[in-house]
Amino acid sequence: MARLCGPEVGMFPAPKHITMSCSCPDWATVCKHVAAVMYGIGVRLDEEPELLFVLR
């Protein structure tokens, strides 16, 4: 588990490595477009969890 979840070599990125941006004029940090993308990724990972390996 340590290899999978380790902060330096693990499978999951640190929060500082995750950036979200959109060019829409909405002032919110997470606009509706970013929220829709995150929701879509969540749905796909629910259906096919092995995609996590492809994304990373």
SULHU-V629167 format. One record per helix or strand of 3 or more residues. SS is the DSSP state (helix for helix, strand for strand). FROM is the first residue (numbers start at 1). LEN is the number of residues. Records with the same first field share a line. If there is no record, write none. Layout:
# SULHU-V629167
SS: FROM-LEN + FROM-LEN
This chain:
# SULHU-V629167
helix: 2-4 + 15-3 + 32-16 + 51-5
